């Protein structure tokens, strides 16, 4: 079995497991035990951070919502490849301008993170 066949096999196996009700129940039990031992602080903090971000970035929230609805209605289709590096895994939408919510670039998460790091550095340099 070559590498591609192995990847395909394990991808299909993982997909079947995720759909299985016993797998979901096993995962629930694992997480319950973990939360019982470590607490649920992270989740609450995470929800609070997301809520604060949404309040301070209403244009981004609106753009994301409009994009999701356009995809759901079939007006826009998700790209299968990153427009920068041509990677096929974990493709996300990047809004260069939130005022144009349907003008997007499809990027893999790595390229998306790089673009945001560059934008953040540019903003910091502009304020200095």
C-alpha positions as CSV (number, residue, x, y, z in Angstrom):
1,X,0.0,0.0,0.0
2,X,1.6,3.3,-1.0
3,X,1.4,6.5,1.0
4,X,-1.6,8.0,-0.8
5,X,-3.6,4.7,-0.4
6,X,-2.8,4.7,3.3
7,X,-3.9,8.3,3.8
8,X,-7.1,7.6,1.9
9,X,-7.7,4.5,4.1
10,X,-7.2,6.3,7.3
11,X,-9.2,9.3,6.2
12,X,-12.2,7.0,5.4
13,X,-11.7,5.1,8.7
14,X,-11.7,8.3,10.7
15,X,-14.8,9.5,8.9
16,X,-16.6,6.3,9.7
17,X,-15.6,6.5,13.3
18,X,-16.7,10.1,13.7
19,X,-20.2,9.1,12.3
20,X,-20.5,6.2,14.7
21,X,-22.6,6.8,17.7
22,X,-20.3,4.7,19.9
23,X,-17.4,6.9,19.0
24,X,-19.3,10.0,19.9
25,X,-20.3,8.5,23.2
26,X,-16.7,7.5,23.9
27,X,-15.5,11.0,23.1
28,X,-18.1,12.5,25.4
29,X,-17.0,10.3,28.3
30,X,-13.3,11.2,27.7
31,X,-14.1,14.9,27.7
32,X,-16.3,14.6,30.8
33,X,-13.5,12.9,32.7
34,X,-11.0,15.5,31.5
35,X,-13.3,18.5,32.5
36,X,-14.0,16.8,35.8
37,X,-10.2,16.7,36.5
38,X,-9.1,20.0,35.0
39,X,-12.2,22.1,35.1
40,X,-14.0,24.1,32.3
41,X,-12.2,27.4,32.7
42,X,-10.8,27.4,29.2
43,X,-14.2,27.1,27.6
44,X,-15.6,30.0,29.6
45,X,-12.6,32.2,28.9
46,X,-12.7,31.2,25.2
47,X,-16.4,32.1,24.9
48,X,-15.7,35.4,26.7
49,X,-12.9,36.3,24.3
50,X,-15.0,35.4,21.3
51,X,-17.8,37.6,22.6
52,X,-15.5,40.5,23.2
53,X,-13.9,40.1,19.7
54,X,-17.4,40.1,18.1
55,X,-18.4,43.3,19.9
56,X,-15.3,45.1,18.9
57,X,-15.4,43.8,15.2
58,X,-19.0,44.1,14.0
59,X,-18.0,44.5,10.3
60,X,-16.0,41.2,10.4
61,X,-18.9,39.4,12.1
62,X,-21.4,40.7,9.5
63,X,-19.0,39.7,6.6
64,X,-18.6,36.2,8.0
65,X,-22.4,35.8,8.4
66,X,-23.1,37.1,4.8
67,X,-20.4,34.7,3.5
68,X,-21.9,31.7,5.4
69,X,-25.3,32.5,4.1
70,X,-24.1,32.9,0.5
71,X,-22.4,29.5,0.7
72,X,-25.4,27.9,2.2
73,X,-27.7,29.3,-0.5
74,X,-25.2,28.1,-3.2
75,X,-24.4,31.7,-4.4
76,X,-20.7,31.1,-3.6
77,X,-18.9,27.8,-3.6
78,X,-15.9,26.9,-1.4
79,X,-12.6,26.5,-3.2
80,X,-10.9,23.2,-3.0
81,X,-7.3,24.7,-3.1
82,X,-5.5,27.5,-1.4
83,X,-5.1,30.4,-3.9
84,X,-1.6,31.0,-2.7
85,X,0.2,27.7,-2.2
86,X,-2.4,25.3,-3.8
87,X,-2.7,23.2,-0.6
88,X,-6.0,21.2,-0.4
89,X,-6.4,20.8,3.3
90,X,-8.2,23.2,5.8
91,X,-9.3,25.9,3.3
92,X,-10.7,29.1,4.9
93,X,-12.0,32.4,3.5
94,X,-10.0,35.6,4.0
95,X,-11.7,39.0,3.7
96,X,-9.2,41.6,2.4
97,X,-11.9,44.2,3.1
98,X,-14.9,43.7,5.3
99,X,-16.9,46.3,3.5
100,X,-17.0,43.9,0.6
101,X,-18.1,40.7,2.4
102,X,-18.3,38.5,-0.7
103,X,-15.0,39.6,-2.1
104,X,-12.9,36.8,-0.6
105,X,-9.7,34.8,-1.1
106,X,-9.6,31.1,-0.3
107,X,-6.5,30.2,1.7
108,X,-5.2,27.3,3.7
109,X,-4.9,28.0,7.4
110,X,-1.1,28.4,7.2
111,X,-1.3,31.1,4.5
112,X,-4.2,32.8,6.3
113,X,-2.2,33.0,9.5
114,X,0.8,34.4,7.6
115,X,-1.3,37.1,5.9
116,X,-2.8,38.2,9.3
117,X,0.7,38.2,10.9
118,X,1.9,40.6,8.1
119,X,-1.1,42.8,8.4
120,X,-0.7,43.0,12.2
121,X,3.0,43.9,11.8
122,X,2.0,46.6,9.2
123,X,-0.6,48.1,11.6
124,X,1.9,48.2,14.5
125,X,4.5,49.9,12.3
126,X,2.0,52.4,11.0
127,X,1.1,53.5,14.6
128,X,4.7,54.0,15.6
